[in-house]
């Protein structure tokens, strides 16, 4: 099953980083934003499968962000997090476009179950991207360990090669040596965990520089 990409928007650095760590362990790609404005900038560049949104934030609050999102026609599933109690708060969030509402404190596994539930009807891509690489809006992005993303600026031939090397990941594909070299250099310049190796007589293969840890879901 293809991994889903989740954007966590929360101005609490500790909570945001904790959620990102736990959700990655649970098998999600995770992007982080410390404000609604940063979240909007990310959404302009990258399509995500779900948003985990804190209601109370400095600057534009989560509820106002959600209203703007829906007013712009964005139907990305949203789980709203809040420390505010009472049924009225949940009703207000849900009536303004939230797909689910989770009160703090909560267990990570509950958030994982709810994310799986609201994204289960989304269409899956044909192939799963390797860890650290995101394909969205016909562009490749490198995801850093801190959750930040960088556009992988590729030529047409480089994009064709990377597409074939990830369809599926582990595929061997022939290409001009200079194209493979340029692509390898761009991956290395962005400190990616991915590299390209030569398979003698057959072409090139995308591999991890270091063995990847087990991504099985664990209780956090």
Secondary structure as GFF3:
##gff-version 3
##sequence-region A 1 220
A	DSSP	beta_strand	5	9	.	.	.	ID=ss1
A	DSSP	alpha_helix	13	25	.	.	.	ID=ss2
A	DSSP	beta_strand	29	33	.	.	.	ID=ss3
A	DSSP	alpha_helix	36	45	.	.	.	ID=ss4
A	DSSP	beta_strand	50	54	.	.	.	ID=ss5
A	DSSP	alpha_helix	62	71	.	.	.	ID=ss6
A	DSSP	beta_strand	77	82	.	.	.	ID=ss7
A	DSSP	alpha_helix	87	95	.	.	.	ID=ss8
A	DSSP	beta_strand	100	103	.	.	.	ID=ss9
A	DSSP	alpha_helix	108	119	.	.	.	ID=ss10
A	DSSP	beta_strand	133	136	.	.	.	ID=ss11
A	DSSP	beta_strand	139	143	.	.	.	ID=ss12
A	DSSP	beta_strand	149	151	.	.	.	ID=ss13
A	DSSP	alpha_helix	156	165	.	.	.	ID=ss14
A	DSSP	beta_strand	172	173	.	.	.	ID=ss15
A	DSSP	alpha_helix	177	189	.	.	.	ID=ss16
A	DSSP	beta_strand	194	199	.	.	.	ID=ss17
A	DSSP	beta_strand	203	208	.	.	.	ID=ss18
###
